[in-house]
Amino acid sequence: MELGIAGKWALVCAASKGLGKGCAMALAREGVNVVITARGAEALAAAAAELRGLNPAVEVRTVAGDIATAAGREAALAAAPQIDILVNNAGGPPPGDFRDWDREAWIKAIDANMLTPIELMKATVDAMAERGYGRVVNITSGAVKAPIDTLGLSNGARSGLTGFVAGLARQSRLAGHNVTINNLLPGFFDTDRIRTTMAAAAAKSGKGIDELLDVRRAAIPARRLGTADEFGAACAFLCSAQAGYITGQNWLLDGGGYPGTF
């Protein structure tokens, strides 16, 4: 399917690896010029080289820095002539017990996983509306639908973002001008983040990481973890011209793991 987004500019956050990189790769394949951000300059440069190899016709720009800071956001936004597509993403906060989290831990989680996406949307969506085209995809978590007890910081921050987006996406001055805002909720994907979470669970249970991953796979109807490529494909479709009638939605990609009807 021709997605109708070739030549547009996208800002993809935390895109040096994992799901962010999967989204950047899918967009580059569609002819979208991309600005990718990450804190690690070396991994970011390697990801950029891979993107350029996928589609030499697109322009790939890198911004090394922390997107959760004002300086990081300013640099990322300034790297493109305009932002037609915004993919919000940030590393999730660490797992643990809420009894051990102080105010600073909560503020850090909310800042990265709720307030930063809101600031980036604030900086871009009105200009998108003026041009008559805009797509925002927020990478959140399947834990928004089915909270994970050890990921309380993530549960809280991402649920706050989800509630905010539910209202913003339905503003007629955005939706009525072909600007959509949606959330992608990953379940268990084969990323460094999942392996970090599994490592913490392994340390707590005394079991091996591979053993816990096998248990996790067995609990997923698809009997596997998701891949960054298929996640990126879903993101690219939400960014497409064909997805203009989809907004304010939470797309759960979890291989059938969530047992509910709604």
C-alpha positions as CSV (number, residue, x, y, z in Angstrom):
1,M,0.0,0.0,0.0
2,E,1.3,3.5,-0.9
3,L,0.9,5.4,2.4
4,G,1.1,8.9,0.9
5,I,3.7,10.2,3.2
6,A,6.9,10.3,1.1
7,G,8.7,13.6,1.4
8,K,7.3,14.5,4.8
9,W,9.4,15.1,7.9
10,A,9.2,13.0,11.0
11,L,10.7,13.4,14.5
12,V,11.1,10.0,16.1
13,C,12.3,10.0,19.7
14,A,14.5,7.4,21.4
15,A,15.1,5.8,17.9
16,S,18.6,4.4,18.2
17,K,17.2,0.9,19.0
18,G,14.1,-1.0,19.9
19,L,10.6,0.2,19.0
20,G,11.6,3.7,18.2
21,K,14.1,2.5,15.7
22,G,11.5,0.1,14.3
23,C,9.2,3.1,13.7
24,A,12.0,5.2,12.1
25,M,12.9,2.3,9.8
26,A,9.3,1.9,8.6
27,L,8.9,5.6,8.0
28,A,12.2,5.8,6.1
29,R,11.1,2.9,3.9
30,E,8.0,5.0,3.0
31,G,10.2,7.9,1.9
32,V,9.8,10.0,5.0
33,N,12.7,12.2,6.0
34,V,13.5,11.5,9.7
35,V,15.1,13.2,12.6
36,I,16.1,10.6,15.2
37,T,17.0,11.3,18.8
38,A,18.7,9.3,21.5
39,R,21.1,9.9,24.4
40,G,23.8,7.6,23.1
41,A,25.6,9.3,20.2
42,E,27.3,6.1,19.0
43,A,24.2,4.0,18.8
44,L,22.4,6.9,17.2
45,A,25.0,7.2,14.5
46,A,24.8,3.5,13.8
47,A,21.0,3.6,13.5
48,A,21.2,6.6,11.2
49,A,23.6,4.7,8.9
50,E,21.2,1.8,8.8
51,L,18.3,4.1,7.9
52,R,20.2,5.7,5.1
53,G,21.0,2.2,3.8
54,L,17.3,1.3,3.7
55,N,16.4,4.3,1.6
56,P,19.2,6.5,0.2
57,A,16.5,9.0,-1.1
58,V,15.5,10.1,2.4
59,E,17.3,12.6,4.6
60,V,18.3,11.3,8.1
61,R,19.3,13.7,10.8
62,T,20.5,12.9,14.3
63,V,20.2,14.8,17.5
64,A,22.1,13.3,20.5
65,G,20.6,14.4,23.8
66,D,18.0,13.8,26.4
67,I,14.5,14.5,24.9
68,A,13.2,14.8,28.5
69,T,15.0,18.1,28.9
70,A,14.1,21.4,27.4
71,A,17.4,21.7,25.6
72,G,17.0,18.2,24.1
73,R,13.5,19.0,22.8
74,E,14.6,22.4,21.4
75,A,17.5,20.8,19.5
76,A,15.3,18.0,18.1
77,L,12.6,20.3,17.0
78,A,15.1,22.6,15.3
79,A,16.7,19.8,13.3
80,A,13.9,19.6,10.7
81,P,12.3,22.3,8.5
82,Q,9.0,21.2,9.8
83,I,7.5,18.3,11.8
84,D,4.7,16.5,9.9
85,I,4.9,13.3,11.9
86,L,5.8,13.1,15.6
87,V,6.6,9.8,17.2
88,N,6.9,10.2,21.0
89,N,9.0,7.6,22.8
90,A,11.2,7.5,25.9
91,G,12.8,4.7,27.9
92,G,10.5,3.5,30.6
93,P,11.3,4.0,34.3
94,P,12.8,1.1,36.2
95,P,10.6,-1.6,37.8
96,G,10.3,-1.9,41.6
97,D,8.1,-1.5,44.6
98,F,6.2,1.7,45.1
99,R,7.3,1.8,48.8
100,D,10.9,2.5,47.6
101,W,10.0,5.4,45.2
102,D,10.4,8.9,46.5
103,R,9.0,12.1,45.0
104,E,12.1,12.5,42.7
105,A,11.5,9.1,41.2
106,W,7.9,9.9,40.4
107,I,8.7,13.3,38.9
108,K,11.4,11.8,36.7
109,A,9.0,9.2,35.4
110,I,6.2,11.7,34.8
111,D,8.5,14.1,33.2
112,A,9.9,11.6,30.7
113,N,6.7,9.6,29.9
114,M,4.0,12.2,30.2
115,L,5.1,15.8,30.2
116,T,7.8,15.4,27.5
117,P,5.3,14.0,24.9
118,I,2.9,16.8,25.9
119,E,5.5,19.5,25.4
120,L,6.4,18.1,22.0
121,M,2.8,18.0,20.9
122,K,2.4,21.5,22.2
123,A,5.3,22.6,20.0
124,T,4.0,20.9,16.8
125,V,0.3,20.2,16.5
126,D,-0.9,23.8,15.7
127,A,1.6,24.1,12.8
128,M,0.4,20.7,11.6
129,A,-3.2,22.0,11.6
130,E,-2.2,25.1,9.7
131,R,-0.6,22.9,7.0
132,G,-3.6,20.6,7.0
133,Y,-1.7,17.4,7.8
134,G,-0.2,16.0,11.0
135,R,0.2,12.6,12.7
136,V,1.2,12.0,16.3
137,V,1.9,8.5,17.6
138,N,2.8,8.1,21.2
139,I,4.5,4.8,22.2
140,T,3.1,4.0,25.6
141,S,2.6,0.5,27.0
142,G,0.2,-2.4,27.1
143,A,0.4,-1.8,30.9
144,V,-2.1,1.1,30.3
145,K,-4.7,-1.7,29.6
146,A,-3.4,-4.3,32.0
147,P,-1.1,-2.8,34.6
148,I,2.0,-4.7,35.6
149,D,2.6,-4.5,39.4
150,T,6.3,-3.9,39.3
151,L,6.0,-1.1,36.7
152,G,4.0,1.3,38.8
153,L,6.0,4.3,37.7
154,S,5.3,3.5,34.1
155,N,1.7,2.6,34.8
156,G,1.0,6.0,36.4
157,A,2.9,8.2,34.0
158,R,1.7,6.6,30.8
159,S,-1.9,6.4,32.0
160,G,-1.7,10.1,32.6
161,L,-0.6,10.7,29.0
162,T,-3.4,8.4,27.7
163,G,-6.0,10.5,29.5
164,F,-4.6,13.7,28.2
165,V,-4.4,12.5,24.6
166,A,-8.1,11.3,24.8
167,G,-9.1,14.9,25.2
168,L,-6.6,16.6,22.9
169,A,-7.1,14.3,20.0
170,R,-10.8,15.2,19.8
171,Q,-10.3,19.0,19.6
172,S,-12.0,20.1,16.3
173,R,-9.2,22.5,15.6
174,L,-6.9,19.5,15.3
175,A,-9.1,16.6,14.2
176,G,-10.9,18.9,11.8
177,H,-7.7,19.9,10.1
178,N,-6.3,16.4,9.4
179,V,-4.2,16.1,12.6
180,T,-4.5,12.8,14.4
181,I,-3.1,11.7,17.7
182,N,-3.0,8.1,18.6
183,N,-1.2,5.8,21.1
184,L,0.5,2.5,20.3
185,L,0.5,0.1,23.3
186,P,3.2,-2.6,23.0
187,G,2.9,-5.8,24.8
188,F,5.9,-8.0,25.1
189,F,8.4,-7.2,22.3
190,D,11.9,-8.5,21.9
191,T,13.7,-5.3,23.1
192,D,16.4,-4.4,25.6
193,R,13.6,-2.9,27.8
194,I,11.9,-6.3,28.2
195,R,15.1,-8.0,28.9
196,T,15.9,-5.5,31.6
197,T,12.4,-6.1,33.2
198,M,12.9,-9.8,33.0
199,A,16.4,-9.5,34.6
200,A,14.8,-7.7,37.6
201,A,12.1,-10.4,37.8
202,A,14.7,-13.1,37.5
203,A,16.7,-11.6,40.4
204,K,13.6,-11.5,42.5
205,S,12.4,-15.0,41.8
206,G,15.7,-16.8,41.5
207,K,14.9,-18.1,38.1
208,G,16.8,-17.6,34.9
209,I,15.9,-14.9,32.3
210,D,15.5,-17.4,29.5
211,E,13.2,-19.5,31.7
212,L,11.0,-16.5,32.5
213,L,10.9,-15.5,28.8
214,D,9.8,-19.0,27.9
215,V,7.0,-18.7,30.5
216,R,6.0,-15.3,29.0
217,R,5.9,-16.7,25.5
218,A,3.7,-19.5,26.6
219,A,1.2,-17.1,28.0
220,I,0.9,-15.2,24.7
221,P,-1.6,-16.7,22.3
222,A,0.8,-15.9,19.4
223,R,3.5,-17.9,21.3
224,R,6.2,-15.4,20.6
225,L,7.4,-11.9,21.4
226,G,6.7,-9.1,19.0
227,T,9.3,-7.6,16.7
228,A,10.3,-4.0,16.2
229,D,9.6,-4.3,12.5
230,E,6.0,-5.2,12.9
231,F,5.6,-2.5,15.5
232,G,7.1,0.0,13.1
233,A,4.7,-1.0,10.4
234,A,1.7,-0.3,12.6
235,C,3.2,3.1,13.4
236,A,3.7,3.9,9.7
237,F,0.1,3.1,9.0
238,L,-1.2,5.4,11.7
239,C,1.0,8.1,10.1
240,S,-0.4,7.5,6.7
241,A,-2.8,9.5,4.6
242,Q,-5.2,6.6,4.8
243,A,-5.4,6.8,8.6
244,G,-6.9,10.3,8.8
245,Y,-10.2,9.0,10.3
246,I,-8.4,7.3,13.2
247,T,-7.7,9.6,16.2
248,G,-7.7,9.3,20.0
249,Q,-7.3,5.6,19.8
250,N,-5.1,3.2,21.8
251,W,-3.9,0.4,19.6
252,L,-2.8,-2.7,21.6
253,L,-0.1,-4.8,20.0
254,D,0.3,-7.8,22.2
255,G,-0.1,-11.0,20.3
256,G,-3.6,-11.5,21.9
257,G,-2.2,-11.4,25.4
258,Y,-4.8,-9.1,26.8
259,P,-7.9,-11.2,27.7
260,G,-10.6,-8.6,27.7
261,T,-13.2,-7.6,25.1
262,F,-12.6,-3.9,25.4
